[in-house]
Amino acid sequence: MRRPGLNPPLVGIMALAVVLRTLVWWPRHNFFGVLEYDDGVYYVASKLLLAGRLPYSDFTIVHPPGLSLLLLPAAAVGDLLGDAAGMAAGRIEMQVFVLANIALIYRLGRLLPLQSGSGVPLLAAGLYALMPNAVSAGHTILLEPLVTFACLLGSWLLFRPPSPGRGRLLLAGFCFAAGAGLKLFAGAYVLAAVVTLLAAKRYRALGSVVLGGVAGTVLLLVPFFLADPRAAWHDVVVTQLSRPTNPSVPHGLDRIASTVGFGYATVPLGMLLLVAIAVGTVLAWRRTRSPQLLYWAVFAVPVLLAFAGSPTYFLHYGEFLGPAVALLASQLAVLGGRMRWPQLALAAVVVVFGIGTGVAATDMRGQPDLRALAAAHVPGHACVYYDAVSLALAAEVYQPSSPTCPSYVDGRGVALTQNTDWPNRTSFYPAGFVADTAWQQATVAQMRASQFLLLRHDPTDFPEWDTATREYAVTHFAVVARHRGGRQPFELWQRVTPG
């Protein structure tokens, strides 16, 4: 007998979503190893917060502080079982939010104006589960799925029938503030809520949402900013608004197609599918005048334009658009009549998403056991310089920065905060690092205090180092172990000359 309330197709979609996002864990040593640069930064920020150190005043991080709070359980696991286990716990924690996002998209899909039994909400949930950008964002600790969770919860509180009372509206505003406390792009959800409520002339409701947002900001963000307001404003706001262009990532129509999940199709096909979703949304709006359609369209358009013009881009950024793309595309299934192109376009979306996710899933490279390597060569409590904190966490050699062993949580972020006046049209990677004398000197100072170097590149041609920094490394250290294949290349060097 089927358990009441259990939805087997939705459970199947959730299982598929988790399988797709965790495939990368299975090759040797990946689950406890290095999967990204950023995930280690976020984990360490939470680890330091657990130890009583505050972002901005005690260390540099270029995002709002919300993730440090969400990862506290993983940081606690790391304190008990080691940082590699803590990182693994954070990756498992991310899957909880992935499942919650799919459940919320399903529920929001049930509120869309055009329905066909349970097909539309299941289709929306399935599209999000399959979207290449969402899969890329969910395989380890990254910001986008967490922002999505907070803002989808706020959206559900806003639209769930019956019409929300003051308490639910306050909580919705609080959720939107929590999303902005993870990444500033959550402001697009706030814009969508404001426009939708104004269009419905629900002015009192808007006031309650705004009040809830103010309360969330005061409770979740202000305490972190008060410790050093100037540093917090500079690191989170000024640095993000002045990020220089990265010419090595997709731009123009390539970027737009990739952002909505069509990066693995030809650009003309990707743009054609995007136009089909837009036309379908307009047709559904003309037929229903649904506030939910207005909400998702108002959200999607400025986000798409912002991503199209942003100075840098990674595939996982597009996860933030995932719910809107999935929900709006699902309406193509029920634009009936004699038209057949909406269903054909929807089928093409599913196929393109599947191809993109399938291509990404073929990268099943493993990596060496960094913990075993460090245990064999690095004495306990030795000071190790690392150019990415994820390496140190996987090797279990991370220690918080101290006068005797200084280090950065996010070396790339520090360089960005120190170069907010960098010419926007000039590539910062790696020219900005090489030109930053203070950053190069700090790097050498960290190496002077270290007995070992744990690096992603050969120090003789390390792209972010200038000639003097490279020369210091190769004249004072000798290679102990080197691995140039697999998912994460690395080099371990040991000091041979003092000074």
Order of alpha helices (4+ residues) and beta strands (2+ residues): alpha-alpha-alpha-alpha-alpha-alpha-alpha-alpha-alpha-alpha-alpha-alpha-alpha-alpha-alpha-alpha-alpha-alpha-alpha-beta-alpha-alpha-alpha-alpha-beta-alpha-beta-beta
